[in-house]
Amino acid sequence: MSLDKFPEDFLWGGAIAAHQAEGAWNRDGKGISVADVMSGGKHGSERVITAGVIDGMYYPNHDAVRFYDHYKEDLEYFSEMGFKAFRTSIAWTRIFPKGDEAEPNEQGLKFYDDVFDECIRLGIEPVITLAHFEMPYHLVEAYGGFGNRKCIDFFTNFATVCFERYKHKVKYWMTFNEINNQTNYKSDFALFTNSGLRIHDDSERERAMYQAAHYELVASALAVRIGHKINPDFKIGCMVAMCPIYPNTSKPEDVMLASVAMQRRLYFADVHARGAYPRNMIAYFERKNFNLDITDVDLDILSKGTVDYIGLSYYMSFTIANPHDNPQFDYDESRMLVKNHYIKTSKWGWAIDPVGFRYALNWLYDRYQLPLFVVENGYGEHDVIKDNTISDDYRIDYLREHIIQMKHAIVEDGVEIIGYTTWGPLDIVSAGTGEMSKRYGFIYVDRSDDGTGTYKRIPKSSFDWYRNVIATHGDVL
Ligand code: BG6
């Protein structure tokens, strides 16, 4: 093994999610997903979640960027950049429109056959997330989302159908995208997109989140086992949002809270990787008297469904200060994060911290000793189009600095990384805000926040830059 550069088979590429790119929200038998009932928002004002699709209301994901119709052209662009891997998700509602049907929707299955065939034709490895913030809305209304144990079966049915259908086309899978985002349980958005939860009583929120997360962890472990039976060569990972949390000062209380905060945000990966809850979480559940529905059978399932790798997104670090009224170091993301004065932020307030990326990769690898797969990293920014060209040097700078740190992690620190897929290689609808103008792409899409535009694709200056990064195997940055 040579550690002086990126591994030969390193999977360079890009990542999107079905609901943020495809559009065609109600075509060919597709059902309504949680993403289809969220309005547009912006920095500082959360997206509104409506009770079903309401006439006259604007929903940015309904059309997204029309990847459903443009996928051949888009994949061709990715191939031109030399992509080795392309991550997307399978929209659960294309396969099971309501989520609880006995039989899948053939037209939905056929669409992904076509997409994966095209990837394979172009020499691009598809990397597939099963649930990326797009559970069927019917499961929310009829069952209360993942607050209901029945959703374990609905998810594993969906996973089984996908594993069987694509077993010769897809090798890399992930179960739940950023399963740990819901640690921010005070956010309606986080609870709804991760777990399909609508909790109006504030005192119920935290417990409800841990209960839903438990059912998801069981569903994920079952899916890992089913997948490995269907094809022993499958590599099935979890996916966590990795935001390392720094103490604001060297005050022991800040340091202690930062450590607890990492436990709360990352126990999801502990369970996925080790097959058991860490003792710190069991102690916490007991202290809080949560009385979660966790059975011995569940614990057995968790122990037998551990993942093959840790998928992660990295955008930013967090910094935390312990408030005076928090002697037990309870973590509340909505009120304890503070600004890190050593770090600049994006226009959306996201800390730009490349060294934090190296730290994050080391932290995860030290803890799990499992290969990592960086399946999201990128820079959301307004782009200006002038004379049909877009110069996005700020995006190149962000990515360059992060790739340099990833290289340090591989070469100097010995961290094992399977690949790196940047977020939104094609501009897509922002998950957090529903805006189009928070762009991540190497390829511009002519669409505005209100959905107007030609949807034409135009490569930006970062397109050639990334093509060269891949061509030189990360030597020329
Ligand atoms: C991650 C999600 O949270 O970050 C993506 O997995 C999301 O779905 C990405 O798009 C960037 O966030 P945003 O809010 O800028 O779209």
Residues whose N, C-alpha, C, O or C-beta is under 5 A from the ligand:
A	BS01	BG6	A17 E178 G380 V429 S430 A431 G432 T433
